[in-house]
Amino acid sequence: MRTTRFYRHPGGGGQPPAVRAGRAARPGDAWGGRGPAVHFSGPAIETPRSPVPTMHHPTGSSTPGPVPSERPHAGAAPPQPGRPGGRPAAHDAAATESIRPEKGWHCTHSFYAFDRAKLAALPPAALDAGKKAFVAALDPAAPGAPVRLQTWIVPGHKADFGIMALDPDPLVVDRLHQLLLAGPLGAAIVPTWSFIGLTEVSEYVPDAEQYGKRLIEEGESPDSATFKAKVQGYAAREGAMRKARIEPDLPPWPNACFYPMNKKREVGENWFTLPFAERSRLMAEHGRTGMSFGGRVSQLITVSVGLDDWEWGVTLWARHPDFLKEIVYTMRFDEASARYAEFGPFYTGYVAAPARILEHCLVG
């Protein structure tokens, strides 16, 4: 069930000092930036970082077999190559094999709880060494760290802390998990849940020509100066917009939320049997709703079709926690969400540095 929506990172808010090799935020990088609405491609959705958060640090496949033929609905656009729900892209049979995606990054959300009994059993020296190793393992500036790394305090019983990590190499991402469990505190750290995916550009993000057609459908005159300015502006930003979806910067906002989602495949409400034009229309509506939260909420959609139990992962960051509640509630009324979306567990987080997580969780 595909719904890969990426609301582009808002232009508001500067990059934190801990951001390594990340560009400065630009208008149009997310909801609320200048330019056309970010057309999100996916889930019914919903965007931490406190004054001390952890953030980014700088930094061939075999030929697919034939796909069974499918009879498209009337009016459906040809499936786009390389997209879940579309035909696989053609690849060179001699292409180099790799665990790195051709475009974009691997993304993992991992959640953990501390075992209090095992923490209490650690000698003072071991506990002190464990705390230092914990902070070092989750340092976004450490050699070999993922290109994007953020840590959260997670309230409630589901977890004590969470990690969001992105990198072209999935083993670089997974190494964080291994470092935590192999470290001095490893026996007292209990994995509670995780979700993996890949960044991507949604099939519903239009090119400049498609964007112009959409403007005409919405009532713009193709001969007007306004129309020409909008299309030219969109064309000028399109490359950066697409890059921001596959190699995203993480916004410097303190409140975060993550949840997985699917698109329904039920009789009468099967997202995948809808014509492409209809799905695109529904996603455009959904995107306009998201854009109304520009400057307040930022979103990243990662695709997990074929990789995990749910088909998309939605990460939201917000300037204030009430904005998370408001955007999720508001977007539930969009038809793409109300009729076609299914949601998994929600994990709320407050962006915090590793040392702050230990302090908050009363470790030592």
C-alpha positions in Angstrom: 0.0 0.0 0.0 1.9 3.0 -1.1 1.9 6.3 0.3 5.2 7.8 0.4 4.8 11.3 1.3 7.7 13.6 1.9 6.7 17.1 3.1 9.8 18.9 2.4 11.8 20.3 5.3 10.5 23.7 6.1 12.6 26.7 5.5 12.2 27.8 9.1 14.7 27.1 11.8 18.5 27.1 11.4 20.6 24.0 11.3 22.0 23.0 14.7 25.7 23.0 15.3 25.7 19.2 15.5 24.7 19.0 11.8 27.7 17.8 9.9 27.9 17.9 6.2 24.3 19.1 6.0 23.3 22.1 4.0 21.6 25.1 5.5 17.8 25.1 5.3 16.3 26.8 2.3 12.9 28.1 1.6 10.8 25.4 0.0 12.6 22.6 1.8 9.4 21.6 3.6 5.9 22.7 4.4 5.8 26.4 4.6 8.6 27.1 2.2 8.2 29.3 -0.9 6.9 27.7 -4.0 4.3 25.2 -4.9 2.8 22.8 -2.4 4.9 19.8 -1.6 2.8 17.1 -3.2 3.1 14.2 -0.9 2.8 10.9 -2.2 1.7 8.8 0.5 0.3 7.8 3.8 -2.3 9.5 5.6 -0.2 11.4 7.6 1.4 13.5 9.9 7.3 16.2 11.9 12.4 17.0 17.5 15.0 18.4 18.6 15.6 20.2 21.8 18.4 22.7 22.5 20.7 19.7 22.8 19.7 17.2 20.2 21.8 14.9 18.2 21.7 15.5 14.4 23.4 14.7 11.2 27.1 14.4 10.6 28.7 14.9 7.2 29.7 12.5 5.3 24.2 -3.8 -9.4 21.6 -5.7 -9.2 20.4 -8.6 -11.3 18.0 -8.1 -14.0 14.4 -8.5 -12.8 12.3 -11.2 -14.3 9.2 -10.4 -16.3 6.3 -9.0 -14.4 2.9 -10.6 -14.9 0.7 -8.5 -17.1 -2.0 -6.5 -15.5 -4.9 -4.8 -17.2 -4.9 -1.1 -16.2 -8.0 0.8 -15.3 -9.3 3.2 -17.9 -7.5 6.5 -17.5 -4.7 5.0 -15.5 -1.2 6.4 -16.2 1.5 3.9 -17.1 3.1 2.5 -14.0 6.3 4.3 -13.2 9.5 2.2 -13.3 11.2 1.5 -10.0 8.2 2.4 -7.8 6.3 0.1 -5.6 3.1 -0.6 -7.5 4.9 0.1 -10.9 7.0 -2.0 -13.2 10.6 -2.6 -12.0 13.1 -0.3 -13.6 15.3 -1.9 -16.2 18.8 -2.7 -15.0 22.0 -3.7 -16.6 22.5 -7.4 -16.0 26.2 -6.7 -15.5 25.6 -4.0 -12.9 27.7 -4.2 -9.8 25.9 -5.9 -6.9 25.5 -3.8 -3.8 23.7 -3.3 -0.5 23.5 0.4 -1.2 20.5 1.8 -3.0 21.0 3.4 -6.4 19.4 6.5 -5.0 18.6 7.5 -1.5 19.5 6.1 1.9 18.6 3.3 4.3 16.6 4.5 7.3 16.0 2.7 10.6 14.0 3.7 13.6 15.0 1.7 16.7 13.5 1.8 20.1 14.9 0.5 23.4 14.1 0.2 27.1 16.5 -0.1 30.1 16.4 -3.2 32.3 16.4 -1.6 35.7 17.3 -4.7 37.6 20.4 -5.3 35.4 21.4 -1.6 35.7 21.2 -1.9 39.5 23.4 -5.0 39.5 26.2 -3.2 37.6 29.3 -2.2 39.8 29.8 1.6 39.8 32.9 1.4 37.6 31.1 -0.8 35.0 28.1 1.6 35.0 30.3 4.6 34.5 32.2 2.9 31.6 28.8 1.9 30.2 27.5 5.5 30.2 30.6 6.7 28.4 30.3 4.0 25.8 26.6 4.7 25.3 27.3 8.4 24.6 30.2 7.5 22.3 28.2 5.0 20.3 25.5 7.6 19.6 27.7 10.5 18.8 26.7 11.8 15.4 30.2 13.2 14.9 32.0 10.0 15.6 34.1 8.3 12.9 31.9 5.9 11.0 28.6 7.4 12.2 25.6 7.4 9.9 25.2 10.5 7.7 22.1 11.4 9.7 21.6 10.5 13.3 19.1 11.7 15.9 18.2 10.3 19.3 14.9 10.7 21.2 13.6 10.4 24.7 10.5 8.3 24.4 7.7 8.7 27.0 5.4 5.9 28.1 5.9 2.2 28.4 6.8 1.4 24.8 10.4 2.5 25.1 12.8 4.7 27.0 14.7 6.0 24.0 14.8 5.9 20.3 17.3 6.3 17.5 16.7 7.5 13.9 19.6 6.8 11.6 20.1 7.1 7.8 23.0 6.2 5.6 23.6 4.7 2.1 25.1 1.7 3.8 22.6 -0.4 5.9 25.5 -1.9 7.9 26.6 1.5 9.0 23.0 2.1 10.3 22.8 -1.3 12.0 26.2 -0.9 13.6 24.6 1.5 16.1 22.4 -1.3 17.3 25.4 -3.7 17.6 27.5 -1.1 19.5 24.7 -0.6 22.0 24.2 -4.3 22.7 27.9 -5.1 22.7 28.8 -2.3 25.0 29.1 -2.3 28.8 25.4 -1.5 29.2 24.3 -4.0 26.6 22.8 -6.5 29.0 20.6 -3.8 30.4 19.4 -2.4 27.1 16.3 -4.2 25.7 15.3 -3.7 22.1 11.5 -3.1 22.0 10.7 -2.3 18.3 12.3 -1.3 15.1 11.3 -0.3 11.6 13.5 -0.2 8.4 13.0 1.5 5.1 14.5 3.6 2.3 14.1 7.2 1.3 12.6 7.8 -2.0 10.9 10.4 -4.3 7.2 9.6 -4.4 5.6 8.7 -7.8 3.1 11.5 -7.1 5.6 14.3 -7.0 5.1 15.9 -10.5 7.7 17.2 -12.9 7.4 20.7 -14.1 5.1 19.8 -17.0 2.8 17.8 -14.8 2.8 20.6 -12.3 1.7 23.0 -15.0 -1.2 20.7 -16.0 -2.3 20.5 -12.4 -2.3 24.3 -12.2 -4.5 24.5 -15.3 -6.9 21.9 -13.8 -7.1 24.1 -10.7 -8.2 27.1 -12.8 -4.9 28.8 -13.8 -4.7 30.3 -17.3 -1.7 28.9 -19.2 -1.2 32.4 -20.8 -1.1 34.2 -17.5 2.1 35.7 -16.0 1.3 34.0 -12.7 1.1 30.6 -14.3 4.4 31.0 -16.1 6.1 32.3 -12.9 4.8 29.3 -10.9 5.9 26.7 -13.4 9.4 28.4 -13.9 9.8 28.6 -10.1 8.8 24.9 -9.7 11.2 23.8 -12.5 14.1 25.8 -10.8 13.4 24.1 -7.5 12.5 20.6 -8.7 16.0 19.1 -8.5 16.6 20.3 -5.0 13.1 19.2 -3.9 13.8 15.7 -5.1 17.2 15.5 -3.6 15.7 16.7 -0.2 13.5 13.6 -0.3 16.2 11.0 -0.9 19.0 12.7 1.1 17.0 14.6 3.8 18.2 16.9 6.4 16.5 16.4 9.8 14.7 19.5 11.1 16.0 21.1 14.4 12.7 20.8 16.2 12.2 19.2 19.6 9.0 17.2 19.2 8.8 14.1 17.0 6.5 11.3 16.1 6.9 8.1 14.1 4.4 5.5 12.9 4.2 2.9 10.1 1.2 2.8 7.7 -0.3 0.9 4.8 -2.8 1.6 2.0 -5.9 -0.6 2.1 -6.5 -3.5 -0.2 -10.1 -4.2 0.7 -13.1 -4.8 -1.5 -14.4 -1.4 -2.4 -11.4 0.4 -0.8 -8.4 -1.0 -2.7 -5.8 1.7 -3.2 -3.9 -0.3 -5.7 -6.9 -0.8 -8.1 -7.5 3.0 -8.4 -6.3 4.6 -11.6 -3.1 6.6 -11.2 -4.9 9.8 -12.0 -7.3 9.3 -9.1 -4.5 8.3 -6.7 -2.6 11.4 -7.7 -5.6 13.6 -7.1 -6.1 12.2 -3.6 -2.4 12.7 -2.8 -2.5 16.2 -4.1 -5.4 17.0 -1.7 -3.5 15.3 1.1 -0.4 17.4 0.3 -2.3 20.6 0.3 -3.5 19.8 3.8 0.0 19.1 4.9 1.3 22.4 3.4 -1.2 24.3 5.6 1.1 23.3 8.5 4.2 24.8 6.9 6.6 26.3 9.4 5.0 24.2 12.2 5.5 20.6 11.1 8.0 18.8 8.9 7.6 15.3 7.5 9.7 12.5 6.0 8.1 9.4 4.4 10.3 6.3 3.9 9.2 3.3 1.9 9.3 -0.2 3.4 7.5 -2.2 0.8 9.2 -5.6 0.7 11.5 -4.6 3.6 9.3 -4.6 6.7 5.8 -5.5 8.0 4.3 -2.1 7.0 4.7 -0.4 3.7 5.6 3.2 4.7 7.2 4.9 7.7 6.1 8.4 8.6 8.3 10.6 10.7 7.0 14.0 11.9 8.8 16.9 13.7 7.0 19.9 15.2 7.9 23.1 16.8 5.3 22.4 19.5 3.7 19.0 20.5 0.2 20.3 19.9 1.1 20.7 16.2 1.6 16.9 16.0 -1.9 16.3 17.3 -3.4 18.9 15.0 -1.8 17.7 11.8 -2.6 14.0 12.4 -6.2 14.8 13.3 -6.7 17.3 10.4 -5.3 14.9 7.8 -7.4 12.0 8.9 -10.3 13.8 7.1 -8.6 13.7 3.7 -10.1 10.9 1.6 -6.7 9.4 1.0 -6.5 8.8 4.8 -10.1 8.4 5.8 -10.8 5.7 3.2 -7.5 4.2 2.3 -5.0 4.4 5.2 -4.2 1.9 7.9 -1.9 2.9 10.8 0.5 1.0 13.0 1.8 1.9 16.5 2.7 5.6 17.2 6.0 6.4 18.9 6.4 9.9 20.4 9.8 11.3 21.0 11.6 14.4 22.3 14.9 15.0 20.6 17.8 14.8 23.1 21.5 14.1 23.2 22.6 10.7 24.5 23.8 12.1 27.8 20.5 13.8 28.3 18.7 10.5 27.7 20.8 8.8 30.4 20.1 11.7 32.8 16.3 11.6 32.1 16.1 7.8 32.4 18.0 8.0 35.8 20.8 5.7 34.6 23.5 6.1 37.2 
